[in-house]
Amino acid sequence: MVTLAIPVDTDQIRGKGLLAEDWEQRLPNDSLPYYSTIVFVVRQGNPKGIKDWPDLVQDGVQVITPNPKTSGNGKLSFYAAWGYQIRQGKSEDEACAFVGKLYSPERIPVLDQAARGATVTFAQKNIGDVHLTWENEAHLEVREAQGALEIVYPSASIKAEPKVAWVDANVDRKGTRQAAEAYLRFLYTEPAQEIIASHFYRPSQADVLARHTATLRPLELFPIATIAKDWDDASRKFFSEGGIFDAIYQPRTR
């Protein structure tokens, strides 16, 4: 079975001939039993007063987020920052200026290759004022910090879609298709949806989500269509060689 941060990453497995062509249509809700988003983690008491995306580019604020060229978390954080600008009625040029300021080396002192590295940089090495991360990871990070960190929910963020699939080539080789499919279908049942919510993912069943608003706070979640045709188009537009990210990001020179 597989679930990855962004559907286009899973679809690359299909491109290798390991997943069925119609893999997204085999399960309910386009193979999305739960979803997530990007939120902020800040130091205790929120000393920099960070409340929403514009606050990330205030003078003196340092942001920790993984490299969007190598990390699904990093891509989603970039999409969220860009998409917030578009939802506010800003042009693509204005969105580009905003993320260019956000991803300046002075503002992002460390650009780790993966999400875990960014968490260590922020929570253990105490670098930065705000950490952009998955909602579920934010809750775990705050819990482990035992009062040293807290979560801030922006007014809007990207709807992350970590779709699920059984890998056809593998389940057929191992004779585990029936078990894998049964497990993934179980994720759509109410008991599984409750477990999902207890681990800080947003269940696809609205009534289950409504019972967990104390930890999964309501906020506007905008789709990838806000900034691109689809996930694949967004990846090409922003992160292909010579794409928008390469144009705006200038790594610090030693």
Backbone as a ProteinNet text record, in pm:
[ID]
protein_1_A
[PRIMARY]
MVTLAIPVDTDQIRGKGLLAEDWEQRLPNDSLPYYSTIVFVVRQGNPKGIKDWPDLVQDGVQVITPNPKTSGNGKLSFYAAWGYQIRQGKSEDEACAFVGKLYSPERIPVLDQAARGATVTFAQKNIGDVHLTWENEAHLEVREAQGALEIVYPSASIKAEPKVAWVDANVDRKGTRQAAEAYLRFLYTEPAQEIIASHFYRPSQADVLARHTATLRPLELFPIATIAKDWDDASRKFFSEGGIFDAIYQPRTR
[TERTIARY]
84.8	0	88.4	33.6	111.3	21.5	76	15.1	129.2	124.6	230.2	169.3	254.4	205.7	121.5	160.4	97.7	58.7	-63.1	-107.6	-14.5	51.2	139	254.8	296.5	403.6	356.8	233.6	177.8	158.9	119.6	94.9	223.1	336.7	462.3	479.8	422.9	427.1	342.9	227.5	147.1	226.6	301.4	380.4	486.9	524.9	621.8	554.7	421.8	350.4	317.4	331.6	307.1	167.1	100.2	-36.1	-129.5	-255.1	-355.2	-379.9	-415.3	-438.3	-549.4	-648.5	-763.2	-752	-632	-613.9	-691.1	-705	-774.6	-924.9	-980.4	-1125.2	-1167.8	-1073.8	-1108.8	-1165.2	-1142.9	-1190.6	-1276.9	-1362.8	-1450.2	-1371.6	-1439.6	-1384.1	-1249.3	-1239.1	-1114.3	-993.8	-1015	-907.5	-854.4	-941.2	-900.5	-986.1	-946.6	-1024.6	-1005.3	-900.7	-873.1	-789.7	-779.7	-700.8	-631.6	-555.1	-481.5	-455	-365.2	-332.7	-200.7	-159.3	-37.5	-74.9	-16.6	-40.2	94.6	90.4	212.3	237.2	361.7	402.8	494.2	466.9	544.5	594	682.4	732.7	623	638.3	539.2	508.8	379.8	337.7	338.4	382.4	384.8	449.3	577.6	641.1	647.5	643.6	646.6	505.2	402.3	264.9	220	257	226.3	83.9	0.5	-138.9	-178.1	-113.8	-155	-35.3	-55	53.9	130.6	65.3	142.5	241.9	212.5	302.7	436	440.8	565.3	673.7	635	735.2	758.7	717.8	752	902.4	954.1	1095.9	1126.4	1235.6	1279.9	1220	1132.8	1072.2	1151	1190.7	1257.9	1166.3	1159.7	1066.3	1144.5	1094.2	1152.8	1052.8	1097.3	1016.3	1112.9	1078.7	1171.1	1173.2	1275.1	1294.6	1179.3	1104.8	992	1034.9	1161.4	1208.8	1226.7	1239.5	1268.7	1168.3	1075.6	985	839.7	751.8	608.8	556.8	600.3	564.7	607.6	729.2	778.9	695.9	657.5	572	439.7	377.2	247.2	256.1	362.9	380.3	393.8	468.4	482.6	347.5	275.7	143.3	49.3	57.5	-30.7	-0.4	127.5	165.8	124.3	149.4	110.9	-41.8	-109.5	-254.9	-324.2	-268.1	-326.9	-331.4	-224.2	-220.7	-327.4	-340.7	-440.5	-581.4	-606.5	-739.8	-771.2	-667.7	-688.1	-707	-713.2	-734.4	-607.7	-491.8	-365	-333.1	-254.4	-213.2	-101.3	-69.8	41.9	173.4	188.6	309.9	321.6	208.9	210.6	237.1	179.5	206.1	353.2	410	551.2	638.9	603.5	679.9	672	553.8	536	621.1	612.8	690.7	839.6	873.9	1013.7	1068.9	988.5	1029.1	1033	933.3	927.2	1047.3	1086	1194.1	1331.3	1346.6	1478.8	1567.8	1697.6	1787.3	1788.1	1762.8	1758.3	1637.8	1527.4	1405.6	1400.3	1452.7	1458	1605.2	1656.5	1800.2	1847.5	1754.8	1788.3	1678.1	1716	1618.6	1650.5	1596.5	1624	1565.7	1621.2	1578.1	1443.8	1407.2	1284.6	1216.1	1090	1008.2	1067.5	1119.9	1174.5	1292.5	1376.9	1490.1	1446.7	1339.8	1288.6	1233.9	1168.5	1117	1231.1	1336.7	1453.1	1515.2	1528.2	1585.3	1507.2	1375	1291.4	1275.1	1233.9	1195.1	1313.1	1418	1530.4	1650.1	1677.5	1788.9	1747.4	1615.1	1561	1599.1	1596.6	1621.9	1488.9	1467.8	1346.4	1237	1142.3	1029.1	900.4	890.8	768	805.6	737.4	760.9	635.3	647.3	534.8	533	421.6	420.9	279.1	270.7	141.4	69	-62.3	-141.6	-117.9	-117.2	-96.8	41.9	143.3	279.4	291.2	217.2	219	170.5	62.1	10.2	111.2	176.9	277	397.5	438.1	551.7	524.4	404.5	366.8	358.2	303.1	292.3	430.3	522.5	657.9	732.3	698.6	769	725.6	615.9	569.6	559.8	489.2	460.8	551.1	655.3	748.7	702.3	603.1	554.9	403.2	344.9	200.6	165.6	42.1	-4.5	-79.4	-55.6	-132.9	-199	-329.4	-401.8	-415.7	-363.8	-386.2	-533	-573.2	-712.9	-747.4	-647.1	-669.5	-540.7	-555.5	-437.5	-475.7	-377.3	-398.4	-467.1	-551.6	-607.3	-509.9	-444.1	-349.7	-426.6	-389.5	-463.9	-370.3	-337.7	-252.3	-333.7	-357.9	-443.3	-378.5	-462.4	-414.4	-437.1	-355.6	-369.8	-300.1	-350.1	-271.7	-189	-66.8	26.1	5.1	-58.1	-104	7.1	119.9	228.6	274.5	276.4	324.1	220.8	94.2	-6.2	-28.6	-16.7	-31.6	87.4	204.7	323.9	321.1	266.1	266.4	135	33.4	-95.6	-169.2	-150.2	-209.8	-313.1	-361.5	-456.1	-580.7	-639.2	-764.3	-744.7	-635.4	-610.5	-582.7	-503.7	-471.1	-595.2	-676.9	-798.4	-894	-906.1	-995.7	-951.1	-821.2	-770.7	-801.5	-775.2	-798.5	-946.5	-1031.6	-1176.2	-1220.7	-1155.1	-1186.7	-1165.6	-1071.1	-1042.7	-1162.9	-1260.8	-1379.9	-1492.3	-1473.9	-1576.3	-1567.4	-1676.3	-1677.5	-1573	-1553.3	-1447.5	-1310.2	-1278.6	-1149.2	-1140.7	-1250	-1251.2	-1225.7	-1276.4	-1249.5	-1101.8	-1043.7	-900.5	-819	-855.6	-786.5	-790	-907.4	-921	-840	-832.2	-756.8	-608	-563.1	-423	-404.6	-505.6	-498.1	-496.7	-548.8	-581.9	-731.1	-771	-910.6	-988.1	-1081.3	-1156.3	-1246.5	-1269.9	-1353.9	-1501.1	-1541.4	-1680.8	-1700.5	-1786.5	-1804.6	-1854.9	-1941.5	-1995.6	-1887.8	-1792.1	-1681.1	-1591.2	-1559.2	-1477	-1541	-1672.5	-1742.8	-1726	-1697.7	-1677.1	-1535.7	-1449.9	-1309.4	-1261.6	-1352.4	-1313.6	-1226.5	-1220.6	-1132.8	-986.2	-953.9	-815.8	-798.4	-902.6	-898.1	-983.6	-927.3	-1004.4	-1052.7	-1172.2	-1222.2	-1135.2	-1106.3	-1039.9	-1067.4	-1048.5	-1069.9	-958	-994.7	-897.6	-923.7	-828.8	-848.9	-783.4	-841.5	-789.1	-669.6	-599.7	-484.3	-527	-654.8	-704.4	-699.9	-679.2	-664.1	-540	-437.1	-309.2	-260.1	-325.2	-282	-397.4	-379.9	-485.2	-508.3	-400.4	-408	-272.1	-255.4	-130.9	-11.1	-30.8	78.4	120	22	50.6	121.4	80.9	145.5	292	318.7	456.6	544.4	492	568.2	585.7	478.4	479.1	578.9	580	659.1	795.8	807.5	928.2	1005.3	968.2	1050.6	1181.1	1280.3	1407	1383.2	1425.2	1403.4	1264.4	1184.2	1048.7	1047.8	930.5	913.3	1001	1009.1	1091.3	1238.3	1287.9	1427.6	1452.1	1350.7	1366.3	1369.7	1295.2	1286.2	1385.6	1428.8	1512.3	1660	1727.4	1872	1937	1996.1	2055.1	2166.4	2181.8	2285.2	2423.4	2504.1	2641.1	2734.6	2827.5	2920.6	3042.5
-118	0	123.1	233.3	356.4	475.5	572.1	703.7	803.6	904.1	1004	1143.1	1240.9	1375.3	1435.6	1409.9	1475.6	1369.9	1376.2	1272.2	1249.5	1355	1338	1244.4	1239.2	1147.3	1002.5	976.2	842.2	806.1	903.6	874.9	838.8	878.2	836.1	684.3	624.5	478.7	415.5	477.7	431.4	441.8	550.8	569.8	463.3	397.8	288.4	153.2	155	31.4	-51.8	4.5	-71.2	-50.7	54.9	86.2	84.5	45.4	46.5	188.3	202	332.9	409.4	337	402	400.7	401.9	381.7	482	604.7	705.1	680.2	608.7	585.3	456	379.8	249.4	258.2	367	384.4	509.8	519.9	637.5	768.2	876.1	1010.6	1022.8	960.2	965.2	919.8	812.6	750.4	841.6	926.7	1020	997.3	904.5	879.7	987.9	1066.3	1175.8	1279.5	1397.8	1503.2	1581.7	1681.2	1757.2	1897.3	1968.3	2103.9	2145.6	2267.2	2324.1	2431.1	2420.5	2518.2	2568.8	2659	2717.8	2661.7	2637.4	2610.5	2724.8	2783.1	2897.3	2868.5	2954.3	2941.9	2976.8	2928	2951.9	3101.6	3133.1	3271.7	3349.1	3284.3	3347.1	3485.2	3492.7	3623.4	3714.9	3660.2	3745.7	3781.7	3736.6	3773.7	3725.2	3605	3549.9	3495	3548	3505.7	3454.6	3503.9	3466.4	3478.6	3441.3	3436.7	3568.2	3684.4	3809	3830.8	3775.4	3794.4	3723.2	3625.6	3551.2	3636.8	3745.1	3830.2	3960.9	3966.1	4079.7	4083.8	4202.6	4215.6	4136.9	4063.8	3993.2	3856.2	3810.7	3678.4	3579.3	3468.8	3361.8	3239.5	3180.2	3072.1	2943.8	2833.2	2702.5	2621.1	2575.6	2491.5	2410.6	2287.4	2209.7	2256.4	2213.3	2249.4	2196.6	2283.1	2234.5	2155.7	2160.4	2081.4	1934.5	1907.5	1771.7	1716.7	1796.9	1756.7	1786.1	1687.7	1710.4	1817.5	1813.4	1917.7	2054.2	2060.4	2186	2237.4	2147.1	2187.5	2243.3	2172.5	2215.7	2351.5	2374.8	2505.3	2616.2	2589.6	2687.5	2712.9	2604.9	2620.1	2701.1	2674.9	2745	2894.2	2928.6	3069.9	3141.5	3076.8	3133.9	3143.3	3036.2	3031.6	3132.4	3159.1	3260.6	3395.2	3427.6	3554.4	3559.7	3451.5	3447.4	3457.6	3389.7	3396.5	3536.9	3614.3	3752.8	3848.2	3791.8	3874.3	3930.5	3883.1	3932.5	3866	3932	3878.7	3776.9	3704.7	3609.5	3683.4	3801	3878.8	3916.3	3951.2	3986.1	3862.8	3748.8	3625	3588	3606.6	3576.2	3666.2	3791.4	3883.9	3842.6	3797.4	3755.9	3633.9	3529.1	3408.8	3434.5	3525.8	3562.2	3622.5	3705	3763.5	3656.8	3567.7	3461.9	3369.1	3331.9	3234.7	3300.5	3419.4	3481.7	3412	3402.3	3334.7	3399.3	3529.8	3596.2	3550.8	3520.2	3482.1	3332	3251.7	3106.7	3068.9	3063.5	3043.3	2902	2805.4	2665.4	2608.4	2545.4	2482.5	2332.7	2261.1	2118	2041.2	1923.7	1843.7	1775.3	1751	1677.2	1734.9	1693.6	1747	1718.2	1596	1561.7	1650.9	1677.1	1764.7	1904	1955.1	2087.4	2087.6	1979.2	1968.6	1971.2	1897	1896.4	2034.9	2101.2	2235.9	2330.7	2324.1	2417.9	2376.2	2251.9	2209.9	2171.1	2114.8	2067.2	2162.5	2221.4	2314.9	2458.3	2479.6	2610.5	2722	2687.1	2785.9	2829.9	2957.5	3008.6	3045.8	3125.2	3172.7	3098.2	3040.1	2971.6	2856.2	2746.2	2625.5	2595.9	2582.2	2547.5	2395.8	2332.9	2187.1	2132.5	2001.7	1931.4	1953.3	1959.8	1976.9	1864	1739.8	1628.4	1632.7	1667.4	1677.6	1791.9	1900	2012.8	1970.6	1893.5	1847.5	1759.4	1671.3	1584.2	1665.3	1761.7	1847	1924.6	1980.7	2056.8	1965.9	1847.1	1752.3	1715.1	1687.4	1648.3	1763	1885.8	2001.6	2034.5	1976.5	1991.3	2137.6	2215.3	2352.9	2457.4	2414.9	2511.1	2564.5	2497.4	2536.4	2539.7	2607.5	2608.5	2621.8	2586.5	2589.8	2719.7	2776.5	2889.9	2846.8	2866.6	2835.7	2963	2961.9	3076.6	3082.2	3191	3204.1	3109.8	3072.5	2983.8	2908	2789.4	2711	2610.9	2541.4	2446.3	2319.4	2259.9	2129.4	2023.1	1955.6	1850.3	1720.1	1646	1526.3	1404.1	1343.8	1224.4	1099.2	1078.8	969.3	833.8	729.8	596	501	397	297.7	168.5	58	-64.7	-72.8	-121.7	-127.4	-260.7	-254.5	-374.8	-476.2	-431.5	-524.2	-598.8	-529.3	-592.1	-685.5	-641.5	-728.2	-853.9	-843.7	-962.5	-1056.4	-1000.6	-1083.9	-1155.3	-1087.8	-1144.4	-1214.4	-1200.8	-1260.6	-1190.4	-1058.6	-983.5	-881.1	-893.4	-794.9	-783.9	-895.5	-893.1	-821.9	-853.1	-790.6	-641.7	-603.9	-462.8	-381.5	-435.5	-364.2	-353.7	-460.6	-459.1	-353.5	-344.4	-245.6	-103.3	-75.1	60.5	95.4	-2.3	24.7	47.6	-18.1	2	147	216.5	354.4	446.7	406.1	487.7	458.7	361.8	329	425.3	437.5	533.4	501.9	375.5	350.2	395.4	368.7	410.4	562.3	625.8	770.6	835.1	774.6	824.6	808.9	696.2	675.6	779.1	800.6	899.3	1036.7	1078.1	1208.8	1216.2	1105.8	1105.3	1122.8	1094.6	1115.6	1244.1	1332	1468.7	1480.6	1378.5	1393.8	1427.9	1494.2	1534.6	1425.1	1359.1	1250.5	1302.6	1218.3	1260.3	1267.8	1197.9	1203.5	1330.5	1418.9	1549.3	1537.4	1438.4	1425.8	1384.4	1303.7	1266.6	1388.2	1459.9	1579.6	1678.8	1691.2	1787.1	1755.5	1631.6	1593.2	1621.8	1669.6	1689.5	1831.9	1927.7	2065	2129.1	2069.6	2123.6	2110.1	2003.8	1982.6	2008.4	1985.8	2008.5	2131.3	2246.9	2370.5	2404.5	2460.8	2503	2614.9	2604.8	2710.5	2688.3	2791.3	2778.8	2695.3	2588.4	2506	2519.8	2575.8	2595.5	2482	2445.3	2333.9	2376.2	2278.4	2306.5	2384.5	2370.5	2443	2594.4	2640	2783.3	2838.8	2755	2806	2735.9	2625.8	2551.2	2464.4	2403.4	2316.9	2195.6	2136.3	2018.8	2002.4	1894.1	1872.4	1859.6	1790.3	1771.8	1904.6	1984.1	2115.2	2204.1	2198.3	2279.7	2241.6	2111.3	2065.9	2116.8	2108.3	2157.1	2309.5	2378.2	2524.6	2582.4	2525	2584.3	2519.6	2388.7	2319.4	2246	2262.1	2207.9	2287.2	2230.6	2301.9	2433.7	2542.1	2673.7	2728.2	2659.9	2704.4	2821.7	2850.6	2970.1	2965.7	2851.8	2847.2	2874	2814.8	2838.8	2985.9	3052.2	3193.4	3284.1	3245.5	3335	3301.9	3175.5	3136.2	3147.2	3227.4	3243.7	3198.7	3077.8	3029.9	3119.8	3118.9	3201.1	3157	3250.1	3218.3	3236.3	3144.5	3148.8	3235.3
0	0	0	-47.3	-53.7	-24.8	47.5	60.4	68.2	-16	-22.3	-10.6	14.4	45.6	-65	-189.9	-303.7	-406.5	-461.4	-555.7	-673.8	-721.5	-837	-805	-676.6	-638.2	-648.2	-604	-616.5	-763.4	-842.6	-984.2	-1058.5	-1003.9	-1065.3	-1056.3	-951.7	-939.5	-1050.4	-1078.6	-1192.2	-1321.7	-1336.6	-1457	-1476.9	-1367.9	-1376.2	-1401.9	-1417.2	-1444.9	-1323.1	-1203.2	-1080	-1024.6	-1067.2	-1023.4	-1143.6	-1119.1	-1225.4	-1274.1	-1400.8	-1459.2	-1387.1	-1336.7	-1272.2	-1120.1	-1064.9	-921.1	-836.6	-881.4	-801	-793.7	-891.1	-894	-825	-771.9	-715.7	-574.7	-507.2	-370.5	-362	-260.4	-248.1	-238.8	-275.4	-261.8	-332.6	-451.2	-529.2	-447.6	-371	-291.4	-181.5	-126.5	-20.9	104.3	192.4	314.1	419.8	405.9	498.6	424.8	482.5	421.7	531.7	494.9	595.1	542	608.1	566.6	629.7	602.2	659.5	761.8	881	987.2	1038.9	1135.9	1192.5	1332.7	1365.1	1502.9	1545.4	1663.2	1711.8	1853.5	1902.3	2038.4	2139.9	2259.4	2365.2	2379	2381.4	2394.7	2264.6	2155.4	2023.4	2029.3	2068.5	2092.3	1971.4	1850.5	1730.7	1682.4	1752.9	1719.5	1583.1	1548.7	1416	1415.1	1326.2	1317.6	1179.8	1074.3	938.8	845.1	719.8	622.9	608.9	605.4	591.9	705.8	823.9	937.1	918.1	826.9	805.6	741.7	678.5	612.5	688	814.6	898.5	921.3	944.8	978	1106	1102.9	1222.6	1242.5	1152.3	1164.8	1079.3	1140.6	1068.4	1060.3	941.5	911.4	883.3	937.2	908.7	827	710.9	622.9	537.4	501.5	419.1	274.1	203.7	63.8	-21.5	-89.9	-170.8	-294.1	-328.1	-441.6	-403.1	-271.7	-226.3	-125.2	-78.8	29.6	-6.5	17.3	-1.2	92.9	218.5	314.2	260.9	207.4	154.6	38	-51.8	-164.3	-114.6	-21.1	29.3	98.2	172	237.1	133.8	28.2	-80	-146.6	-179	-240.9	-151.1	-20.2	73.3	76.2	79.2	82.7	-46	-158.6	-288.3	-298.8	-263.3	-274.5	-185.5	-68	19.4	-51.9	-119.6	-191.9	-301	-374.6	-482	-424.5	-312	-248.6	-198	-172.6	-128.6	-245.8	-367.3	-485.1	-545.4	-499.9	-551.7	-686.6	-765.9	-895.4	-876.5	-984	-976.2	-953.5	-1009.4	-985.5	-838	-777.2	-634.7	-549.2	-588.9	-516.7	-526.7	-645	-666	-578.8	-567.9	-483.8	-337.3	-294.9	-155.5	-123.3	-205.4	-174.6	-195.4	-284.9	-299.7	-171.8	-107.7	20.4	129.1	126.7	227.4	218	95.5	76.9	59.4	111.5	110	212.9	189.1	283.8	421.7	428.5	558.8	640	569.5	640.5	668	575.9	595.1	607.2	731.7	750.9	717.5	725.1	696.7	608.5	498.3	409.5	406.3	505.3	516.9	399.1	372	258.6	281.3	407.5	436.1	559.3	579.1	687.7	824.2	843.3	974.5	1009.7	912.8	937.6	979.3	917.1	953.1	1095.5	1134.6	1271	1372.1	1344.6	1433.7	1441.2	1327	1325.5	1414.5	1405.5	1481	1627.2	1649.7	1784.4	1872.1	1813.1	1893.4	1889.2	1773.1	1763.2	1795	1810.3	1847.8	1749.8	1621.5	1516.2	1456.9	1439.4	1376.5	1474.1	1423	1503.7	1472.7	1351.6	1311	1218.6	1236.3	1157	1077	944.7	858.3	842.5	882	881.9	871.4	843.3	842.2	974.9	969.2	1090.8	1189.7	1142.4	1235.5	1297	1216.5	1268.7	1369.2	1345.7	1438.5	1576.3	1581.2	1710.3	1782.5	1709.6	1771.4	1818.5	1738.9	1773.6	1901.7	1912.5	2031	2153	2134.5	2245.7	2299.3	2208.6	2249.5	2316.6	2280.5	2336.1	2478.1	2524.1	2663.4	2707	2627.7	2665.5	2602.6	2534.1	2475.9	2341.4	2279.4	2147.4	2146.4	2047.5	2030.5	1884.1	1850.3	1712.3	1685.3	1568.8	1518.9	1388.1	1379.7	1256.4	1172.3	1049.8	962.1	920.4	858.5	817.3	702.9	622.5	508.9	480.1	420.5	384.8	276.2	225	117	168.2	87.4	120.3	69.9	162.1	126.9	105.4	1.9	-36.5	-44.7	69	68.7	33.9	-92.9	-137.9	-109.9	-105.5	-71.2	-188.7	-194.7	-302.6	-262.8	-316.2	-308.9	-436.1	-424.3	-537.1	-608.2	-724.9	-793.4	-817.5	-865.5	-896.5	-771.5	-658.4	-534.7	-473.5	-468.3	-406	-489.2	-620.3	-704.4	-687.7	-673	-655	-520.5	-418.5	-284.1	-246.8	-332.1	-301.1	-188.3	-175.6	-64.6	-110.8	-232.7	-284.9	-196.9	-160.3	-83.7	50.2	119.6	249.7	235.5	136.6	117.3	83	-6.2	-43.9	74.2	152.8	268.7	370.1	391	487	439.7	313.2	264.7	263.2	234.4	241.1	385.7	479.3	620.8	662.9	599.6	637.3	621.8	542.8	519.8	619.8	706.9	805.5	923.3	998	1109	1215.9	1257.4	1356.8	1308.3	1182.4	1129.5	1119.2	1080.5	1070.5	1207	1312.8	1448.2	1483.4	1447	1471.9	1395.6	1270.5	1186.9	1253.3	1301	1364.8	1493.7	1566.8	1692.8	1669.1	1546.7	1510	1429.9	1435.2	1384	1232	1162.9	1021.7	1013.6	906.3	891.9	818.9	887.3	824.7	713.6	613.5	501.6	540.1	645.4	691.9	774.1	725	789.1	931.8	959.8	1094.2	1194.1	1149.5	1237.6	1260.8	1155.5	1169.6	1266.1	1259.4	1345.1	1493.1	1525.5	1665.2	1714.3	1625.3	1662.7	1635.1	1636.5	1603.8	1711.7	1830.9	1934.3	1894.5	1822.1	1777.8	1628.6	1550.6	1406.3	1376.3	1401.1	1397.4	1257.5	1247.1	1115.8	1057.5	929.7	855.4	707.9	628.6	485.1	424.1	357.6	286.3	137.2	64.5	-77.9	-156	-269.4	-349.1	-432.4	-486	-571.3	-696.2	-736.1	-853.5	-834.4	-710.8	-685.5	-753.9	-768.1	-819	-945.2	-985.2	-1103.7	-1152.2	-1268.7	-1322.5	-1234.1	-1184.2	-1098.5	-1030.1	-954.2	-880.4	-974.7	-1085.4	-1180.2	-1241.2	-1278.1	-1336	-1235.1	-1108.3	-1004.9	-988.6	-989.9	-974.7	-1089.2	-1210.4	-1325.8	-1320.1	-1288.5	-1289.6	-1188.8	-1069.9	-964.1	-943.2	-969.6	-925.3	-1034.1	-1159.9	-1266.7	-1273.8	-1338.7	-1353.1	-1426.8	-1365.1	-1423.3	-1399.1	-1313.1	-1282.2	-1185.1	-1132.8	-1049.1	-925.5	-858.6	-737	-767.6	-873.6	-910.3	-940.6	-994.7	-1030.3	-907.5	-802.9	-686.4	-577	-568.6	-454.9	-488.3	-411.5	-426.1	-297	-294.8	-169.9	-119.6	10	71.7	23.1	-14.3	-56.6	63.1	74.8	187.9	153.1
[MASK]
++++++++++++++++++++++++++++++++++++++++++++++++++++++++++++++++++++++++++++++++++++++++++++++++++++++++++++++++++++++++++++++++++++++++++++++++++++++++++++++++++++++++++++++++++++++++++++++++++++++++++++++++++++++++++++++++++++++++++++++++++++++++++++++

